[in-house]
Amino acid sequence: MDFKAFAANLEAAVRTCIQHKFFDFKGRAARSEYWYFVLFYTLINIVISLIAGMISETIGSVLSILVCLGLLLPSLGVAVRRLHDLNKSGWWLLLGLIPLIGAIILLVFFVQRGTVGPNNYGPDPLGGYM
C-alpha cells in the first residue's frame, strides 16, 4: 500500500469515528477502522507530548486531558463496534479493567477477523463473505 492509500484509509477511519459515528455503539467495525483510529489516537498523544516538552508540562497535561476526554466516546464506540464484529457484546470491553490479563484478551479479540457475513449486530463491514 502506498502512502496516499494509507493516508486516505486513515482519514476515512478517523472521519467515520469522529464525524459519522461519534455516539454510535451499534453496528460493526472492521479491524482496519479500529486500528487506524488507534493509530490516530496514538499520533495525537505523541504530538501532545512533544508540545508539552517544548512549552510546558502543565499545558501539555491539560491539553492531553482535553484530547482524551474529547476522543473518549469515539474510542469507546469503535471498540464496542469492533467487539460486535466478533459477535461479542460491548460489555466485553470491561475486561480492560482487569490489569494486564484483560488488556491481553482484548488485544487478541481486536486482532481477530470478524464474523464472516451478517451476525447479531449487523452486516459484515467488509461487505460480504470474504
PALUM-431374 format. One line per field, with one value per residue: x, y, z of N, C-alpha, C in turn. Coordinates in pm, whole numbers, plus 50000, padded with zeros to 5 digits. Example, Ala and Ser with C-alpha at 12.3 -4.5 7.8 and 13.67 -1.06 7.14 Angstrom:
BEGIN
n_c1 <- (51319;51285) .
n_c2 <- (49431;49775) .
n_c3 <- (50780;50708) .
ca_c1 <- (51230;51367) .
ca_c2 <- (49550;49894) .
ca_c3 <- (50780;50714) .
c_c1 <- (51320;51290) .
c_c2 <- (49670;50003) .
c_c3 <- (50780;50787) .
END
This chain:
BEGIN
n_c1 <- (50085;50059;50165;49964;49727;49732;49711;49460;49296;49340;49235;48967;48884;48916;48745;48502;48476;48477;48314;48085;48007;48015;47872;47790;47719;47631;47617;47893;48254;48524;48851;49044;48925;48916;49194;49319;49202;49308;49579;49566;49486;49709;49912;49822;49857;50136;50215;50108;50266;50517;50468;50422;50677;50821;50697;50543;50498;50264;50076;50079;49979;49718;49620;49644;49458;49221;49209;49195;48949;48784;48808;48712;48444;48427;48637;48551;48319;48415;48560;48362;48204;48392;48412;48152;48177;48298;48094;48043;47931;47938;47996;48208;48425;48476;48660;48902;48943;49063;49379;49652;49593;49331;49375;49538;49365;49168;49326;49384;49124;49076;49252;49162;48992;48676;48334;48231;48011;47668;47592;47469;47481;47469;47532;47820;48105;48294;48157;48058;48111;48400) .
n_c2 <- (49883;50217;50547;50741;50591;50477;50711;50799;50589;50609;50866;50821;50631;50778;50992;50853;50758;50995;51193;51066;50849;50925;50901;50643;50320;50100;49842;49734;49728;49712;49555;49727;49986;50014;49988;50192;50411;50381;50423;50693;50813;50752;50892;51154;51175;51155;51390;51577;51519;51600;51875;51939;51893;52095;52335;52353;52139;52147;52275;52086;51863;51947;51985;51723;51588;51715;51636;51357;51334;51441;51250;51024;50911;50847;50659;50457;50386;50284;50066;49909;49857;49710;49481;49393;49315;49076;48930;48964;49098;49446;49475;49317;49478;49566;49392;49515;49639;49459;49420;49384;49103;49139;49337;49195;48992;49147;49261;49034;48976;49208;49185;48974;48828;48942;48821;48640;48750;48840;48906;48899;49171;49313;49371;49241;49441;49439;49387;49142;48797;48735) .
n_c3 <- (50000;49913;50030;49987;49972;50226;50386;50301;50391;50666;50713;50640;50834;51073;51021;51006;51271;51424;51299;51181;51343;51615;51862;51834;51917;51798;51550;51343;51333;51119;51136;51028;51050;51329;51404;51255;51379;51636;51576;51492;51736;51894;51754;51793;52070;52083;51952;52133;52354;52258;52227;52493;52596;52473;52545;52804;53078;53226;53058;52854;52992;53054;52795;52699;52865;52784;52512;52542;52678;52479;52280;52398;52379;52094;52090;52267;52130;51878;51973;52093;51866;51726;51885;51844;51579;51611;51700;51970;52280;52368;52631;52691;52679;52931;53032;53012;53250;53414;53531;53308;53216;53118;52923;52746;52659;52531;52330;52178;52091;51934;51719;51577;51293;51195;51227;50950;50708;50792;51139;51481;51521;51290;50933;50757;50784;50586;50368;50265;50200;50255) .
ca_c1 <- (50000;50138;50134;49836;49621;49738;49657;49316;49232;49346;49138;48832;48854;48901;48622;48390;48465;48455;48202;47965;47966;48070;47798;47730;47768;47561;47680;48021;48370;48630;48981;49113;48866;48961;49339;49351;49165;49409;49698;49538;49486;49849;49985;49779;49924;50279;50224;50084;50387;50620;50431;50445;50821;50874;50634;50523;50432;50130;49992;50071;49889;49581;49587;49628;49331;49113;49203;49146;48805;48719;48810;48667;48328;48459;48722;48465;48229;48482;48597;48239;48168;48490;48367;48032;48221;48333;47969;48053;47870;48028;48030;48340;48524;48507;48779;49014;48960;49147;49517;49732;49520;49219;49429;49586;49247;49109;49416;49360;48996;49081;49329;49096;48900;48537;48241;48207;47869;47593;47582;47365;47499;47454;47601;47967;48156;48374;48063;48025;48166;48540) .
ca_c2 <- (50000;50340;50643;50806;50499;50469;50836;50802;50494;50668;50975;50764;50570;50884;51064;50767;50752;51125;51268;50990;50754;50977;50843;50520;50196;49993;49802;49664;49799;49623;49572;49846;50105;50019;50009;50326;50507;50367;50492;50836;50848;50744;51003;51276;51176;51183;51533;51648;51500;51688;52012;51953;51900;52222;52452;52340;52013;52177;52297;51957;51777;51996;51955;51578;51554;51762;51550;51225;51346;51463;51127;50911;50844;50777;50543;50351;50343;50197;49942;49829;49808;49607;49360;49348;49247;48940;48878;48972;49216;49554;49462;49252;49584;49577;49311;49607;49679;49359;49455;49304;48991;49195;49404;49092;48928;49242;49271;48913;48996;49316;49149;48863;48854;48945;48720;48649;48764;48908;48845;48960;49316;49377;49313;49238;49571;49419;49383;49014;48673;48729) .
ca_c3 <- (50000;49908;50135;49959;50011;50372;50440;50272;50482;50800;50717;50635;50963;51173;50987;51045;51416;51486;51241;51148;51447;51740;51974;51783;51975;51727;51426;51346;51281;51069;51201;50977;51111;51468;51418;51206;51483;51742;51525;51501;51878;51938;51694;51862;52201;52061;51923;52259;52437;52203;52263;52637;52618;52424;52606;52948;53114;53273;52939;52787;53070;53034;52656;52691;52930;52697;52394;52586;52702;52351;52199;52479;52321;51969;52121;52321;52023;51780;52042;52106;51732;51691;51953;51773;51457;51652;51755;52116;52339;52405;52774;52700;52694;53075;53061;53021;53390;53479;53493;53217;53154;53042;52804;52654;52600;52436;52215;52097;52024;51837;51601;51508;51182;51240;51178;50806;50682;50898;51272;51564;51531;51160;50818;50757;50738;50466;50256;50205;50253;50212) .
c_c1 <- (50090;50089;50000;49719;49615;49674;49506;49241;49230;49243;48995;48793;48831;48772;48499;48369;48428;48333;48074;47915;48019;48005;47740;47798;47700;47636;47816;48131;48475;48760;49049;49057;48917;49109;49383;49314;49264;49538;49681;49548;49630;49930;49949;49849;50074;50300;50205;50206;50500;50593;50458;50593;50880;50820;50630;50453;50290;50034;49974;49976;49744;49534;49561;49494;49214;49097;49148;48996;48728;48711;48759;48549;48356;48546;48641;48373;48295;48524;48475;48198;48265;48453;48241;48070;48260;48212;47975;47988;47977;48071;48164;48451;48564;48623;48903;49039;49044;49291;49584;49653;49406;49266;49477;49469;49184;49196;49396;49228;49009;49162;49265;49008;48759;48456;48218;48056;47799;47602;47475;47370;47494;47531;47752;48019;48247;48287;48040;48092;48308;48614) .
c_c2 <- (50124;50439;50711;50718;50486;50593;50845;50708;50548;50779;50922;50703;50676;50962;50983;50771;50886;51196;51186;50900;50794;50911;50707;50396;50076;49962;49739;49753;49697;49650;49700;49973;50122;50058;50143;50431;50500;50437;50643;50885;50850;50861;51136;51286;51203;51332;51615;51636;51589;51834;52036;51966;52033;52342;52439;52208;52037;52196;52165;51863;51817;51963;51805;51534;51595;51674;51412;51228;51364;51338;51005;50838;50779;50653;50427;50296;50248;50065;49851;49773;49701;49475;49304;49273;49102;48867;48868;49102;49320;49548;49391;49355;49604;49488;49398;49656;49579;49387;49345;49195;49043;49261;49303;49024;49019;49258;49152;48927;49095;49281;49035;48912;48850;48831;48743;48651;48832;48832;48919;49113;49386;49307;49322;49372;49559;49393;49248;48899;48655;48622) .
c_c3 <- (50000;50013;50113;50003;50163;50435;50417;50364;50624;50813;50720;50770;51070;51147;51029;51195;51478;51430;51230;51262;51584;51861;51938;51842;51909;51599;51449;51289;51239;51145;51157;51038;51254;51478;51360;51311;51600;51700;51535;51646;51932;51882;51761;51998;52188;52035;52051;52350;52389;52238;52411;52668;52576;52502;52758;52976;53160;53156;52864;52859;53050;52893;52638;52751;52841;52573;52431;52612;52572;52265;52275;52414;52186;51993;52174;52212;51925;51846;52057;51970;51685;51757;51887;51645;51487;51710;51908;52162;52370;52551;52793;52716;52841;53117;53076;53162;53469;53436;53411;53145;53066;52914;52701;52584;52496;52312;52121;52022;51909;51712;51521;51393;51238;51181;51029;50784;50799;51031;51351;51565;51397;51050;50833;50706;50615;50344;50193;50276;50204;50287) .
END
